Amino acid sequence: MRLNFLLSAFVALLFLAGCSSSSQLTSLKTNAETFANAGDYSQAYTVWNSYLEQTPVETVSGDEFAKAAQTAYKAGQSQKALSWFDQARYKNFSSADMYKTLAAIYHDQDNLSKELTALEFYTENYGNADQQINIRLFSIYTEIADYVKAEEYWDLMGEDARKQEANLVKYLGVSQKLEKDELADSVATEILKLNPDQADALDRMAKKYYWAGQNRYDSEMKKYEQNKTRKQYKILLEELDKVTVDFKKALPYLEKLWKQNPGKEYAAYFANIYARFGDEQKAEYYKTYLKQ
């Protein structure tokens, strides 16, 4: 009789201890969420850490691991955040905020490959409504030379982003790599409206007009060499006037580039233009840079 009483009392104590422990863990989780909602992420992280250390991993939900990971990231504990996000994924949990935060962590770590994977997972599962993600993907695809994808994300970026100089300069590079000449000229023109001294856009316009003139010159000279008639000579003179117009259009862009970066890169253009103009003194001046 006495033995049965003692056993019953022991079981009751275990039950009460279990209830107390369960209540304590629930309180910890509630406190962690309260601190996080108040913006005290450092304290929230400490409480989440205590909760997860005391709770059997098999009873922690993916959502709880993800909430703890978000708090850890905001508290500056990126490695712990990654560890807890891994646990959330192991439990088949995912959310838009989770993958945005993962991408942010990998960005901070300069891990471009994993950042891209996280962002691509986000867009494949949660859509393309987040403009900041679209902007970042455009930048990444430009950086890794996936120009087709970069162009796709340019169209998904907001109008304000497409008007920013830095993004326009990247898009100029994309359009040139895709050999979309009219588009590249248009983008360069837009850039120069924002910044008349932007080197990439100046380079684009300088070479556009220079090569228009030079290619016309080469073509018409070849035609004349093959058919030296008065009629062909007259055509040649008319075309050479057009060459002069193109070269004159190129000069203002080249002059700005020269001020920024005098040297061999642009000296050949100047030397050839002034030789065509019959200005031997200026042509020789620029030729000296080619000998250095």
PASEBA-1860 file (N, C-alpha, C; in nm, 3 decimals):
! residues 292
1> MRLNFLLS> 0.084/-0.121/0.000/0.000/0.000/0.000/0.087/0.125/0.000 ~ 0.184/0.125/0.091/0.273/0.241/0.101/0.355/0.255/-0.027 ~ 0.398/0.144/-0.088/0.478/0.146/-0.211/0.397/0.208/-0.326 ~ 0.271/0.167/-0.333/0.185/0.224/-0.439/0.170/0.374/-0.421 ~ 0.161/0.418/-0.296/0.147/0.562/-0.269/0.272/0.638/-0.313 ~ 0.388/0.583/-0.284/0.514/0.648/-0.320/0.531/0.656/-0.471 ~ 0.495/0.549/-0.539/0.504/0.550/-0.686/0.412/0.656/-0.745 ~ 0.292/0.665/-0.694/0.197/0.765/-0.743/0.249/0.906/-0.720
9> AFVALLFL> 0.308/0.928/-0.605/0.362/1.060/-0.573/0.477/1.095/-0.666 ~ 0.561/0.997/-0.696/0.676/1.019/-0.785/0.630/1.056/-0.926 ~ 0.530/0.981/-0.975/0.475/1.009/-1.108/0.415/1.150/-1.112 ~ 0.349/1.187/-1.005/0.288/1.320/-0.998/0.394/1.429/-1.004 ~ 0.506/1.406/-0.934/0.615/1.503/-0.935/0.676/1.517/-1.074 ~ 0.693/1.401/-1.140/0.746/1.406/-1.276/0.654/1.483/-1.369 ~ 0.524/1.461/-1.353/0.427/1.531/-1.437/0.433/1.682/-1.414 ~ 0.441/1.719/-1.285/0.448/1.862/-1.253/0.576/1.924/-1.305
17> AGCSSSSQ> 0.687/1.849/-1.298/0.815/1.900/-1.349/0.808/1.918/-1.499 ~ 0.742/1.819/-1.566/0.727/1.829/-1.711/0.644/1.949/-1.751 ~ 0.537/1.969/-1.677/0.451/2.085/-1.705/0.527/2.214/-1.684 ~ 0.605/2.216/-1.575/0.684/2.336/-1.546/0.784/2.364/-1.656 ~ 0.852/2.253/-1.703/0.951/2.269/-1.809/0.886/2.316/-1.938 ~ 0.773/2.256/-1.972/0.701/2.294/-2.095/0.657/2.439/-2.088 ~ 0.608/2.479/-1.971/0.565/2.617/-1.951/0.682/2.714/-1.964 ~ 0.797/2.672/-1.910/0.916/2.758/-1.917/0.961/2.778/-2.061
25> LTSLKTNA> 0.959/2.669/-2.139/1.000/2.678/-2.279/0.904/2.767/-2.358 ~ 0.775/2.751/-2.332/0.676/2.836/-2.400/0.699/2.982/-2.366 ~ 0.732/3.006/-2.240/0.760/3.143/-2.196/0.883/3.199/-2.266 ~ 0.987/3.114/-2.281/1.108/3.159/-2.350/1.077/3.199/-2.494 ~ 1.003/3.116/-2.564/0.970/3.146/-2.703/0.888/3.274/-2.713 ~ 0.791/3.290/-2.623/0.709/3.411/-2.622/0.794/3.534/-2.598 ~ 0.888/3.524/-2.502/0.976/3.637/-2.471/1.067/3.671/-2.589 ~ 1.116/3.567/-2.657/1.202/3.591/-2.773/1.126/3.669/-2.881
33> ETFANAGD> 1.004/3.629/-2.906/0.924/3.698/-3.007/0.889/3.839/-2.963 ~ 0.866/3.857/-2.834/0.834/3.991/-2.781/0.953/4.085/-2.797 ~ 1.073/4.038/-2.763/1.193/4.119/-2.781/1.215/4.154/-2.929 ~ 1.194/4.055/-3.016/1.214/4.078/-3.160/1.115/4.182/-3.211 ~ 0.989/4.171/-3.170/0.888/4.267/-3.214/0.918/4.408/-3.166 ~ 0.988/4.417/-3.052/1.024/4.548/-2.996/1.153/4.602/-3.058 ~ 1.218/4.521/-3.142/1.341/4.566/-3.208/1.467/4.540/-3.126 ~ 1.452/4.469/-3.016/1.569/4.435/-2.933/1.621/4.298/-2.980
41> YSQAYTVW> 1.690/4.298/-3.093/1.728/4.171/-3.155/1.839/4.099/-3.078 ~ 1.924/4.174/-3.014/2.030/4.112/-2.936/1.972/4.028/-2.823 ~ 1.876/4.086/-2.750/1.814/4.012/-2.640/1.728/3.898/-2.694 ~ 1.659/3.924/-2.805/1.576/3.821/-2.867/1.660/3.702/-2.909 ~ 1.777/3.732/-2.965/1.868/3.623/-3.007/1.911/3.539/-2.888 ~ 1.945/3.605/-2.777/1.989/3.533/-2.657/1.880/3.439/-2.607 ~ 1.756/3.487/-2.608/1.645/3.405/-2.559/1.615/3.290/-2.655 ~ 1.618/3.320/-2.787/1.596/3.213/-2.885/1.703/3.105/-2.869
49> NSYLEQTP> 1.825/3.147/-2.849/1.935/3.052/-2.833/1.911/2.962/-2.711 ~ 1.866/3.023/-2.604/1.836/2.947/-2.482/1.721/2.849/-2.508 ~ 1.620/2.895/-2.577/1.504/2.810/-2.608/1.546/2.689/-2.691 ~ 1.626/2.713/-2.795/1.665/2.604/-2.885/1.763/2.507/-2.819 ~ 1.843/2.557/-2.725/1.935/2.469/-2.653/1.860/2.375/-2.559 ~ 1.746/2.419/-2.509/1.671/2.341/-2.410/1.560/2.256/-2.471 ~ 1.533/2.275/-2.600/1.423/2.205/-2.665/1.476/2.094/-2.755 ~ 1.425/1.974/-2.745/1.468/1.866/-2.836/1.446/1.909/-2.981
57> VETVSGDE> 1.547/1.888/-3.063/1.543/1.939/-3.199/1.426/1.884/-3.278 ~ 1.384/1.760/-3.245/1.274/1.700/-3.322/1.140/1.766/-3.292 ~ 1.133/1.842/-3.182/1.007/1.908/-3.148/1.004/2.054/-3.192 ~ 1.116/2.105/-3.244/1.121/2.244/-3.290/1.073/2.248/-3.436 ~ 0.981/2.337/-3.466/0.927/2.346/-3.602/1.022/2.425/-3.693 ~ 1.006/2.404/-3.822/1.084/2.481/-3.919/1.058/2.630/-3.907 ~ 0.934/2.665/-3.878/0.899/2.806/-3.862/0.974/2.868/-3.744 ~ 0.988/2.793/-3.635/1.059/2.844/-3.518/1.207/2.863/-3.550
65> FAKAAQTA> 1.267/2.766/-3.619/1.407/2.784/-3.658/1.424/2.906/-3.748 ~ 1.330/2.927/-3.838/1.339/3.041/-3.930/1.326/3.174/-3.856 ~ 1.233/3.180/-3.759/1.217/3.303/-3.680/1.344/3.331/-3.600 ~ 1.400/3.226/-3.542/1.523/3.243/-3.465/1.636/3.289/-3.556 ~ 1.642/3.233/-3.677/1.747/3.271/-3.772/1.734/3.416/-3.815 ~ 1.612/3.460/-3.840/1.591/3.601/-3.876/1.641/3.693/-3.766 ~ 1.610/3.656/-3.641/1.654/3.736/-3.527/1.807/3.735/-3.515 ~ 1.866/3.617/-3.536/2.012/3.607/-3.529/2.078/3.698/-3.631
73> YKAGQSQK> 2.025/3.700/-3.752/2.082/3.786/-3.857/2.073/3.933/-3.816 ~ 1.958/3.972/-3.765/1.939/4.112/-3.726/2.025/4.148/-3.604 ~ 2.065/4.046/-3.529/2.152/4.071/-3.413/2.300/4.064/-3.451 ~ 2.326/4.044/-3.581/2.465/4.040/-3.627/2.530/3.903/-3.614 ~ 2.449/3.800/-3.598/2.501/3.663/-3.582/2.471/3.584/-3.710 ~ 2.541/3.617/-3.816/2.509/3.559/-3.947/2.534/3.409/-3.954 ~ 2.643/3.362/-3.894/2.673/3.218/-3.900/2.568/3.136/-3.826 ~ 2.525/3.186/-3.713/2.418/3.116/-3.640/2.288/3.121/-3.720
81> ALSWFDQA> 2.264/3.232/-3.787/2.145/3.243/-3.871/2.147/3.138/-3.981 ~ 2.263/3.120/-4.045/2.274/3.020/-4.151/2.249/2.880/-4.095 ~ 2.301/2.853/-3.977/2.283/2.722/-3.915/2.135/2.696/-3.888 ~ 2.066/2.795/-3.835/1.924/2.776/-3.804/1.839/2.773/-3.932 ~ 1.878/2.848/-4.032/1.805/2.839/-4.160/1.822/2.699/-4.221 ~ 1.941/2.641/-4.205/1.962/2.504/-4.253/1.867/2.407/-4.183 ~ 1.847/2.427/-4.053/1.754/2.343/-3.979/1.612/2.363/-4.030 ~ 1.577/2.489/-4.061/1.443/2.517/-4.112/1.422/2.447/-4.246
89> RYKNFSSA> 1.523/2.451/-4.332/1.512/2.385/-4.462/1.505/2.234/-4.447 ~ 1.580/2.181/-4.350/1.577/2.037/-4.325/1.436/1.992/-4.286 ~ 1.364/2.083/-4.221/1.226/2.053/-4.183/1.125/2.099/-4.289 ~ 1.175/2.118/-4.410/1.091/2.152/-4.526/1.016/2.284/-4.511 ~ 1.079/2.377/-4.438/1.017/2.510/-4.426/1.085/2.606/-4.523 ~ 1.008/2.692/-4.581/1.064/2.802/-4.663/0.966/2.918/-4.661 ~ 1.021/3.037/-4.682/0.937/3.158/-4.692/1.013/3.262/-4.773 ~ 0.941/3.361/-4.820/1.004/3.468/-4.897/1.109/3.541/-4.813
97> DMYKTLAA> 1.074/3.574/-4.688/1.167/3.647/-4.601/1.293/3.565/-4.573 ~ 1.274/3.434/-4.561/1.389/3.347/-4.534/1.491/3.355/-4.648 ~ 1.444/3.348/-4.771/1.538/3.349/-4.883/1.593/3.489/-4.913 ~ 1.517/3.592/-4.880/1.572/3.727/-4.890/1.686/3.746/-4.790 ~ 1.666/3.693/-4.671/1.770/3.706/-4.568/1.891/3.621/-4.603 ~ 1.869/3.501/-4.653/1.981/3.418/-4.696/2.064/3.489/-4.803 ~ 1.995/3.550/-4.899/2.065/3.623/-5.004/2.146/3.738/-4.945 ~ 2.088/3.808/-4.847/2.158/3.919/-4.783/2.283/3.872/-4.710
105> IYHDQDNL> 2.273/3.758/-4.643/2.389/3.703/-4.572/2.500/3.668/-4.671 ~ 2.464/3.599/-4.779/2.565/3.560/-4.878/2.625/3.682/-4.947 ~ 2.543/3.786/-4.964/2.595/3.912/-5.021/2.699/3.972/-4.928 ~ 2.669/3.974/-4.798/2.763/4.027/-4.699/2.893/3.946/-4.697 ~ 2.881/3.817/-4.725/2.999/3.728/-4.725/3.070/3.728/-4.860 ~ 3.019/3.804/-4.955/3.075/3.810/-5.089/3.074/3.673/-5.157 ~ 2.969/3.597/-5.130/2.951/3.465/-5.191/2.846/3.480/-5.301 ~ 2.892/3.520/-5.420/2.801/3.554/-5.528/2.719/3.434/-5.574
113> SKELTALE> 2.782/3.318/-5.580/2.713/3.199/-5.629/2.594/3.162/-5.540 ~ 2.616/3.160/-5.408/2.507/3.124/-5.317/2.403/3.235/-5.310 ~ 2.446/3.359/-5.321/2.350/3.469/-5.323/2.257/3.454/-5.443 ~ 2.315/3.425/-5.559/2.235/3.409/-5.680/2.138/3.292/-5.666 ~ 2.184/3.181/-5.608/2.097/3.065/-5.589/1.977/3.101/-5.502 ~ 2.002/3.175/-5.393/1.894/3.215/-5.303/1.795/3.308/-5.374 ~ 1.847/3.401/-5.450/1.759/3.497/-5.519/1.679/3.428/-5.629 ~ 1.741/3.336/-5.700/1.669/3.263/-5.804/1.559/3.175/-5.744
121> FYTENYGN> 1.589/3.113/-5.629/1.485/3.035/-5.561/1.369/3.127/-5.523 ~ 1.403/3.246/-5.475/1.299/3.342/-5.435/1.208/3.374/-5.553 ~ 1.267/3.412/-5.666/1.185/3.454/-5.780/1.106/3.338/-5.840 ~ 1.165/3.218/-5.837/1.095/3.101/-5.892/0.974/3.061/-5.807 ~ 0.982/3.090/-5.676/0.876/3.046/-5.585/0.785/3.158/-5.535 ~ 0.836/3.282/-5.540/0.756/3.392/-5.483/0.735/3.508/-5.581 ~ 0.781/3.491/-5.704/0.753/3.591/-5.806/0.855/3.702/-5.818 ~ 0.826/3.797/-5.907/0.919/3.906/-5.939/0.868/4.043/-5.895
129> ADQQINIR> 0.788/4.046/-5.789/0.729/4.173/-5.747/0.826/4.259/-5.667 ~ 0.928/4.199/-5.608/1.022/4.275/-5.525/1.126/4.345/-5.614 ~ 1.116/4.477/-5.623/1.202/4.553/-5.713/1.349/4.549/-5.672 ~ 1.376/4.546/-5.542/1.515/4.542/-5.498/1.581/4.411/-5.539 ~ 1.506/4.303/-5.536/1.561/4.175/-5.580/1.584/4.177/-5.730 ~ 1.492/4.235/-5.805/1.509/4.246/-5.951/1.633/4.327/-5.986 ~ 1.653/4.436/-5.914/1.770/4.521/-5.937/1.899/4.444/-5.907 ~ 1.898/4.370/-5.796/2.018/4.294/-5.760/2.046/4.184/-5.862
137> LFSIYTEI> 1.942/4.117/-5.909/1.962/4.012/-6.009/2.014/4.070/-6.140 ~ 1.965/4.185/-6.179/2.017/4.251/-6.299/2.167/4.276/-6.283 ~ 2.206/4.324/-6.166/2.346/4.354/-6.142/2.431/4.226/-6.143 ~ 2.380/4.121/-6.081/2.456/3.995/-6.075/2.471/3.936/-6.215 ~ 2.363/3.932/-6.291/2.371/3.874/-6.425/2.465/3.955/-6.514 ~ 2.470/4.084/-6.493/2.567/4.166/-6.567/2.709/4.127/-6.528 ~ 2.729/4.110/-6.396/2.863/4.078/-6.345/2.913/3.942/-6.393 ~ 2.823/3.845/-6.405/2.865/3.711/-6.447/2.852/3.691/-6.597
145> ADYVKAEE> 2.824/3.800/-6.669/2.818/3.799/-6.816/2.704/3.714/-6.872 ~ 2.595/3.702/-6.797/2.474/3.639/-6.850/2.385/3.752/-6.903 ~ 2.421/3.802/-7.022/2.360/3.925/-7.072/2.214/3.909/-7.111 ~ 2.176/3.790/-7.154/2.036/3.765/-7.189/1.949/3.777/-7.065 ~ 1.993/3.715/-6.955/1.920/3.724/-6.829/1.920/3.868/-6.776 ~ 2.032/3.935/-6.791/2.041/4.074/-6.745/1.937/4.160/-6.817 ~ 1.926/4.141/-6.947/1.827/4.218/-7.024/1.685/4.186/-6.978 ~ 1.661/4.060/-6.946/1.529/4.020/-6.896/1.495/4.094/-6.767
153> YWDLMGED> 1.594/4.105/-6.677/1.567/4.170/-6.549/1.568/4.322/-6.560 ~ 1.630/4.375/-6.662/1.618/4.520/-6.686/1.471/4.556/-6.706 ~ 1.401/4.475/-6.780/1.259/4.500/-6.806/1.173/4.481/-6.682 ~ 1.223/4.405/-6.583/1.148/4.382/-6.460/1.177/4.486/-6.352 ~ 1.277/4.571/-6.376/1.311/4.675/-6.280/1.213/4.791/-6.291 ~ 1.195/4.863/-6.183/1.106/4.979/-6.185/1.164/5.093/-6.267 ~ 1.077/5.184/-6.305/1.119/5.297/-6.389/1.226/5.381/-6.323 ~ 1.214/5.403/-6.193/1.314/5.484/-6.123/1.452/5.420/-6.131
161> ARKQEANL> 1.456/5.288/-6.114/1.585/5.216/-6.122/1.644/5.225/-6.261 ~ 1.558/5.222/-6.363/1.607/5.226/-6.501/1.657/5.366/-6.541 ~ 1.631/5.464/-6.457/1.677/5.600/-6.484/1.807/5.633/-6.410 ~ 1.852/5.545/-6.323/1.972/5.571/-6.246/2.097/5.549/-6.331 ~ 2.191/5.639/-6.318/2.311/5.635/-6.402/2.385/5.502/-6.392 ~ 2.406/5.454/-6.270/2.483/5.330/-6.252/2.417/5.214/-6.326 ~ 2.285/5.205/-6.318/2.214/5.097/-6.387/2.217/5.116/-6.538 ~ 2.206/5.239/-6.583/2.212/5.266/-6.726/2.349/5.230/-6.784
169> VKYLGVSQ> 2.453/5.256/-6.708/2.588/5.222/-6.755/2.601/5.070/-6.770 ~ 2.547/4.995/-6.674/2.549/4.849/-6.686/2.468/4.804/-6.807 ~ 2.354/4.868/-6.827/2.268/4.830/-6.939/2.333/4.864/-7.072 ~ 2.410/4.971/-7.075/2.487/5.003/-7.196/2.581/4.888/-7.228 ~ 2.649/4.837/-7.127/2.739/4.724/-7.148/2.665/4.601/-7.197 ~ 2.546/4.577/-7.142/2.465/4.462/-7.184/2.426/4.475/-7.330 ~ 2.376/4.593/-7.368/2.330/4.613/-7.506/2.444/4.602/-7.605 ~ 2.563/4.644/-7.565/2.679/4.631/-7.654/2.720/4.485/-7.669
177> KLEKDELA> 2.719/4.411/-7.559/2.756/4.270/-7.566/2.656/4.191/-7.650 ~ 2.530/4.232/-7.647/2.428/4.164/-7.726/2.423/4.219/-7.870 ~ 2.515/4.313/-7.899/2.527/4.373/-8.033/2.397/4.438/-8.080 ~ 2.331/4.505/-7.985/2.211/4.581/-8.017/2.252/4.727/-8.029 ~ 2.299/4.764/-8.148/2.364/4.893/-8.167/2.271/5.012/-8.146 ~ 2.151/5.005/-8.201/2.058/5.118/-8.184/2.022/5.137/-8.038 ~ 2.001/5.027/-7.967/1.971/5.034/-7.825/2.089/5.093/-7.748 ~ 2.210/5.048/-7.780/2.329/5.098/-7.711/2.344/5.248/-7.732
185> DSVATEIL> 2.320/5.295/-7.855/2.329/5.438/-7.883/2.227/5.517/-7.801 ~ 2.107/5.461/-7.793/2.000/5.527/-7.718/2.034/5.534/-7.569 ~ 2.086/5.425/-7.515/2.121/5.421/-7.373/2.236/5.519/-7.345 ~ 2.335/5.522/-7.433/2.447/5.614/-7.416/2.399/5.759/-7.415 ~ 2.305/5.789/-7.502/2.249/5.925/-7.508/2.180/5.961/-7.377 ~ 2.105/5.865/-7.319/2.038/5.889/-7.192/2.138/5.912/-7.080 ~ 2.245/5.836/-7.082/2.348/5.852/-6.978/2.410/5.991/-6.985 ~ 2.440/6.036/-7.105/2.506/6.166/-7.121/2.414/6.283/-7.085
193> KLNPDQAD> 2.284/6.260/-7.088/2.192/6.363/-7.038/2.206/6.377/-6.887 ~ 2.232/6.265/-6.820/2.250/6.267/-6.675/2.390/6.312/-6.635 ~ 2.488/6.266/-6.712/2.628/6.295/-6.681/2.706/6.312/-6.811 ~ 2.727/6.435/-6.856/2.794/6.460/-6.984/2.939/6.410/-6.991 ~ 2.995/6.372/-6.878/3.134/6.327/-6.876/3.148/6.177/-6.850 ~ 3.039/6.102/-6.856/3.046/5.958/-6.827/3.125/5.887/-6.937 ~ 3.234/5.822/-6.898/3.332/5.772/-6.994/3.279/5.663/-7.087 ~ 3.201/5.569/-7.034/3.152/5.459/-7.118/3.060/5.510/-7.228
201> ALDRMAKK> 2.974/5.605/-7.192/2.882/5.661/-7.291/2.956/5.747/-7.392 ~ 3.054/5.825/-7.345/3.135/5.905/-7.438/3.209/5.813/-7.536 ~ 3.264/5.706/-7.485/3.336/5.611/-7.568/3.245/5.551/-7.675 ~ 3.122/5.516/-7.633/3.026/5.460/-7.728/2.997/5.557/-7.842 ~ 2.969/5.683/-7.807/2.930/5.779/-7.910/3.049/5.822/-7.995 ~ 3.166/5.833/-7.933/3.286/5.869/-8.009/3.315/5.765/-8.116 ~ 3.312/5.639/-8.076/3.343/5.532/-8.171/3.232/5.511/-8.273 ~ 3.108/5.539/-8.231/2.998/5.528/-8.328/3.023/5.619/-8.448
209> YYWAGQNR> 3.051/5.745/-8.419/3.068/5.841/-8.530/3.202/5.823/-8.600 ~ 3.305/5.789/-8.522/3.436/5.769/-8.586/3.429/5.656/-8.687 ~ 3.375/5.541/-8.646/3.373/5.426/-8.736/3.272/5.442/-8.848 ~ 3.169/5.521/-8.824/3.078/5.551/-8.935/3.154/5.625/-9.045 ~ 3.237/5.722/-9.003/3.317/5.797/-9.099/3.427/5.713/-9.162 ~ 3.498/5.637/-9.079/3.610/5.558/-9.131/3.563/5.448/-9.225 ~ 3.454/5.381/-9.190/3.402/5.275/-9.276/3.350/5.330/-9.408 ~ 3.289/5.449/-9.401/3.244/5.514/-9.524/3.364/5.550/-9.612
217> YDSEMKKY> 3.466/5.603/-9.550/3.587/5.641/-9.623/3.649/5.519/-9.694 ~ 3.667/5.410/-9.619/3.727/5.289/-9.677/3.643/5.234/-9.791 ~ 3.513/5.234/-9.772/3.423/5.179/-9.875/3.427/5.261/-10.004 ~ 3.421/5.393/-9.989/3.416/5.479/-10.107/3.551/5.485/-10.178 ~ 3.659/5.479/-10.103/3.791/5.476/-10.167/3.809/5.347/-10.247 ~ 3.759/5.237/-10.193/3.768/5.109/-10.264/3.688/5.114/-10.394 ~ 3.571/5.173/-10.387/3.488/5.185/-10.508/3.558/5.270/-10.614 ~ 3.620/5.377/-10.569/3.688/5.466/-10.665/3.810/5.398/-10.726
225> EQNKTRKQ> 3.884/5.323/-10.644/4.002/5.253/-10.696/3.963/5.151/-10.802 ~ 3.845/5.096/-10.790/3.798/4.996/-10.885/3.733/5.059/-11.009 ~ 3.699/5.187/-10.998/3.627/5.251/-11.110/3.660/5.400/-11.113 ~ 3.778/5.432/-11.165/3.826/5.570/-11.163/3.766/5.651/-11.279 ~ 3.639/5.683/-11.263/3.571/5.767/-11.362/3.536/5.900/-11.298 ~ 3.500/5.998/-11.384/3.461/6.130/-11.331/3.336/6.118/-11.244 ~ 3.245/6.032/-11.289/3.122/6.014/-11.212/3.153/5.956/-11.074 ~ 3.238/5.855/-11.070/3.273/5.792/-10.943/3.351/5.887/-10.854
233> YKILLEEL> 3.434/5.972/-10.916/3.510/6.071/-10.840/3.417/6.172/-10.775 ~ 3.314/6.211/-10.850/3.217/6.306/-10.795/3.145/6.244/-10.676 ~ 3.109/6.116/-10.690/3.045/6.045/-10.578/3.138/6.038/-10.459 ~ 3.265/6.013/-10.487/3.365/6.004/-10.381/3.372/6.134/-10.301 ~ 3.377/6.247/-10.372/3.384/6.376/-10.304/3.262/6.399/-10.215 ~ 3.145/6.361/-10.265/3.022/6.378/-10.187/3.027/6.291/-10.060 ~ 3.077/6.172/-10.076/3.084/6.081/-9.961/3.191/6.125/-9.861 ~ 3.299/6.182/-9.912/3.403/6.231/-9.821/3.353/6.348/-9.737
241> DKVTVDFK> 3.263/6.426/-9.792/3.200/6.533/-9.712/3.123/6.472/-9.594 ~ 3.058/6.360/-9.620/2.984/6.292/-9.513/3.080/6.234/-9.410 ~ 3.195/6.188/-9.459/3.299/6.139/-9.367/3.342/6.250/-9.273 ~ 3.362/6.368/-9.328/3.402/6.483/-9.248/3.298/6.515/-9.141 ~ 3.170/6.507/-9.179/3.062/6.533/-9.083/3.068/6.433/-8.968 ~ 3.086/6.305/-9.000/3.094/6.202/-8.896/3.213/6.225/-8.804 ~ 3.327/6.258/-8.863/3.447/6.281/-8.781/3.428/6.402/-8.689 ~ 3.363/6.505/-8.740/3.338/6.624/-8.658/3.243/6.592/-8.542
249> KALPYLEK> 3.150/6.501/-8.566/3.060/6.460/-8.458/3.136/6.379/-8.352 ~ 3.234/6.303/-8.396/3.311/6.221/-8.302/3.402/6.305/-8.214 ~ 3.452/6.417/-8.268/3.554/6.494/-8.198/3.516/6.542/-8.058 ~ 3.397/6.599/-8.036/3.365/6.647/-7.900/3.370/6.536/-7.796 ~ 3.325/6.418/-7.833/3.330/6.305/-7.741/3.475/6.263/-7.714 ~ 3.553/6.258/-7.821/3.693/6.220/-7.806/3.771/6.321/-7.721 ~ 3.738/6.448/-7.739/3.809/6.552/-7.663/3.782/6.538/-7.513 ~ 3.660/6.506/-7.477/3.629/6.484/-7.335/3.701/6.361/-7.282
257> LWKQNPGK> 3.704/6.258/-7.363/3.774/6.136/-7.321/3.923/6.162/-7.306 ~ 3.977/6.244/-7.396/4.120/6.276/-7.390/4.155/6.350/-7.262 ~ 4.069/6.439/-7.219/4.093/6.512/-7.094/4.095/6.415/-6.975 ~ 4.012/6.314/-6.982/4.005/6.217/-6.873/4.121/6.118/-6.877 ~ 4.162/6.081/-6.998/4.262/5.975/-7.012/4.346/5.995/-7.138 ~ 4.436/6.095/-7.138/4.520/6.116/-7.256/4.620/6.001/-7.274 ~ 4.639/5.961/-7.397/4.734/5.852/-7.421/4.700/5.774/-7.546 ~ 4.758/5.656/-7.556/4.749/5.576/-7.678/4.606/5.537/-7.714
265> EYAAYFAN> 4.522/5.514/-7.613/4.390/5.460/-7.641/4.312/5.543/-7.742 ~ 4.321/5.676/-7.732/4.244/5.761/-7.823/4.331/5.839/-7.921 ~ 4.461/5.830/-7.904/4.550/5.907/-7.992/4.534/5.868/-8.139 ~ 4.514/5.739/-8.166/4.502/5.693/-8.304/4.380/5.753/-8.373 ~ 4.272/5.770/-8.298/4.151/5.828/-8.355/4.178/5.973/-8.395 ~ 4.238/6.049/-8.304/4.269/6.189/-8.334/4.364/6.199/-8.453 ~ 4.468/6.118/-8.452/4.569/6.126/-8.559/4.505/6.101/-8.695 ~ 4.418/6.004/-8.701/4.354/5.971/-8.829/4.256/6.080/-8.872
273> IYARFGDE> 4.179/6.131/-8.777/4.082/6.237/-8.811/4.154/6.360/-8.865 ~ 4.257/6.404/-8.796/4.326/6.526/-8.840/4.405/6.503/-8.968 ~ 4.448/6.380/-8.990/4.511/6.350/-9.119/4.409/6.364/-9.231 ~ 4.286/6.318/-9.209/4.179/6.331/-9.308/4.144/6.478/-9.331 ~ 4.154/6.557/-9.223/4.126/6.701/-9.235/4.241/6.777/-9.300 ~ 4.353/6.712/-9.317/4.471/6.778/-9.376/4.548/6.861/-9.276 ~ 4.523/6.842/-9.148/4.593/6.916/-9.043/4.710/6.829/-8.994 ~ 4.822/6.835/-9.064/4.935/6.747/-9.036/4.998/6.776/-8.900
281> QKAEYYKT> 4.994/6.903/-8.858/5.056/6.938/-8.730/4.986/6.866/-8.614 ~ 4.853/6.872/-8.615/4.777/6.804/-8.510/4.788/6.652/-8.524 ~ 4.787/6.604/-8.646/4.799/6.460/-8.669/4.931/6.409/-8.612 ~ 5.040/6.483/-8.636/5.171/6.442/-8.585/5.177/6.449/-8.433 ~ 5.109/6.549/-8.377/5.107/6.563/-8.231/5.051/6.435/-8.166 ~ 4.942/6.386/-8.219/4.881/6.267/-8.161/4.958/6.140/-8.196 ~ 5.026/6.142/-8.309/5.106/6.025/-8.346/5.221/6.002/-8.249 ~ 5.267/6.111/-8.186/5.377/6.095/-8.090/5.336/6.008/-7.973
289> YLKQ> 5.209/6.011/-7.937/5.160/5.928/-7.826/5.164/5.780/-7.863 ~ 5.149/5.752/-7.993/5.149/5.614/-8.038/5.288/5.552/-8.033 ~ 5.391/5.636/-8.027/5.528/5.587/-8.024/5.580/5.567/-7.883 ~ 5.502/5.610/-7.785/5.549/5.603/-7.646/5.534/5.460/-7.590
END
